[in-house]
Amino acid sequence: MTMPLTVESSFVDASHHYQIVRQLELFRIQEDPHLIYRGQENVIVLRYLQRRVAARPSQLRNHIRRAYLAIQSREVAHLTGALIDLMIILKGKARYLVERMLDQSRPLLKPEHHQIMKKACDTGQIDRLRAIPQGESVLSNGGMPSTAKM
């Protein structure tokens, strides 16, 4: 007994529809003026923002959007990487911004990671960030923070 072609074609149609929705969401996020993402594709947009940060590390807006989306999505590894990348790019500057981001991130971060980031923020010594796993950071190189020109 063979299965009707409509089942297979409806699966293909659903797959194509999902891909189209995904692409449209990525186009929409580029034009979205808000810092906080208001869509349904959190993981896809989080990966997109991660690539944007890697491609254009000096665009502060992408760092902030990425961190807020990681908080909203409760993605701890992405949040840790986003905060590390933000601190790397700021090179000890914009202390109040970093403090605010750390305060908002505190409930999600491991206490020891939050403490290390807080000390790095207070002292401006971003080399302290080496003690934190760099998994989702795109601006660190094997746990060794690198600096990017602003």
VMD Tcl script that draws the C-alpha trace (Angstrom):
set ca {
  {0.00 0.00 0.00}
  {1.44 3.35 -0.99}
  {0.93 6.59 0.87}
  {-0.83 9.36 -0.99}
  {1.40 12.04 -2.44}
  {-0.53 14.75 -0.62}
  {1.03 13.78 2.74}
  {4.54 14.12 1.37}
  {3.76 17.29 -0.55}
  {2.07 18.87 2.48}
  {5.21 18.14 4.51}
  {7.34 19.79 1.83}
  {4.95 22.73 1.70}
  {5.13 23.13 5.48}
  {8.92 22.99 5.34}
  {9.02 25.64 2.60}
  {6.57 27.79 4.53}
  {8.76 27.57 7.64}
  {11.85 28.56 5.65}
  {10.02 31.54 4.15}
  {8.78 32.66 7.58}
  {12.30 32.31 8.93}
  {13.81 34.40 6.13}
  {11.13 37.06 6.49}
  {11.82 37.25 10.21}
  {15.52 37.82 9.57}
  {14.69 40.62 7.14}
  {12.23 42.11 9.62}
  {14.76 42.13 12.46}
  {17.14 44.23 10.35}
  {14.55 47.01 10.12}
  {13.18 46.70 13.66}
  {14.07 49.89 15.60}
  {13.44 48.30 19.01}
  {16.19 46.97 21.25}
  {13.91 44.24 22.54}
  {12.84 41.61 20.04}
  {9.08 41.09 19.77}
  {8.83 38.07 17.51}
  {8.53 34.32 17.93}
  {11.83 33.09 16.43}
  {14.11 33.79 19.40}
  {16.77 31.17 18.68}
  {17.04 32.06 15.00}
  {17.31 35.78 15.74}
  {19.78 35.13 18.57}
  {22.07 33.27 16.15}
  {21.61 36.04 13.58}
  {22.62 38.71 16.12}
  {25.58 36.59 17.14}
  {26.78 36.56 13.52}
  {26.14 40.33 13.25}
  {28.32 40.93 16.31}
  {31.08 38.79 14.81}
  {30.87 40.63 11.49}
  {30.59 44.16 12.91}
  {31.87 44.12 16.49}
  {31.84 47.90 16.87}
  {28.05 48.20 16.45}
  {26.97 48.53 20.06}
  {23.29 48.20 19.20}
  {23.74 44.58 18.08}
  {25.49 43.72 21.36}
  {22.65 45.22 23.41}
  {19.92 43.55 21.34}
  {21.71 40.22 21.60}
  {22.04 40.46 25.39}
  {18.40 41.49 25.83}
  {17.19 38.66 23.60}
  {19.32 36.16 25.53}
  {17.75 37.43 28.77}
  {14.26 37.25 27.26}
  {14.91 33.73 25.95}
  {16.58 32.65 29.19}
  {19.53 31.35 27.16}
  {22.29 31.42 29.80}
  {25.17 30.37 27.53}
  {24.21 32.98 24.93}
  {23.80 35.62 27.62}
  {27.23 34.87 29.04}
  {28.78 35.07 25.58}
  {26.91 38.28 24.77}
  {28.08 39.97 27.97}
  {31.66 38.84 27.44}
  {31.61 40.20 23.88}
  {30.08 43.48 25.09}
  {32.78 43.90 27.72}
  {35.52 43.03 25.24}
  {34.37 45.60 22.74}
  {33.96 48.33 25.36}
  {37.46 47.66 26.77}
  {36.55 48.78 30.28}
  {34.53 51.81 29.14}
  {30.79 52.52 29.51}
  {30.83 51.11 33.01}
  {27.27 52.15 33.83}
  {25.90 50.41 30.76}
  {27.73 47.20 31.61}
  {26.63 47.44 35.26}
  {23.01 47.80 34.18}
  {23.28 44.81 31.84}
  {24.91 42.76 34.59}
  {22.19 43.72 37.07}
  {19.49 42.67 34.62}
  {21.34 39.43 33.90}
  {22.06 38.50 37.49}
  {19.11 36.10 37.97}
  {20.25 34.01 34.98}
  {24.01 34.04 35.39}
  {25.93 31.66 37.59}
  {26.88 33.62 40.73}
  {30.61 33.06 40.17}
  {30.37 34.26 36.55}
  {28.41 37.33 37.63}
  {31.04 38.10 40.27}
  {33.90 37.78 37.78}
  {32.10 40.02 35.27}
  {31.32 42.57 37.98}
  {34.99 42.68 39.03}
  {36.06 43.07 35.39}
  {33.56 45.90 35.02}
  {34.67 47.63 38.22}
  {38.37 47.39 37.44}
  {38.28 47.62 33.64}
  {40.47 44.49 33.48}
  {38.73 42.38 30.87}
  {41.44 39.71 31.09}
  {39.53 38.48 34.17}
  {36.90 37.17 31.75}
  {39.25 34.30 30.85}
  {37.97 32.45 33.91}
  {34.49 32.15 32.35}
  {33.67 29.58 29.64}
  {33.71 31.40 26.31}
  {31.31 29.05 24.48}
  {28.93 31.50 22.79}
  {31.33 34.45 22.71}
  {32.32 35.35 19.16}
  {34.99 37.93 19.98}
  {37.14 35.83 22.28}
  {39.66 33.43 20.88}
  {39.85 30.19 22.80}
  {39.19 31.88 26.11}
  {41.62 34.69 25.47}
  {39.73 37.95 25.02}
  {40.81 39.92 22.01}
  {40.09 43.57 21.44}
  {38.32 45.08 18.51}
  {38.69 48.67 17.38}
  {35.68 50.85 17.93}
}
mol new
graphics top color blue
foreach p $ca { graphics top sphere $p radius 0.5 }
foreach p [lrange $ca 0 end-1] q [lrange $ca 1 end] { graphics top cylinder $p $q radius 0.2 }
display resetview
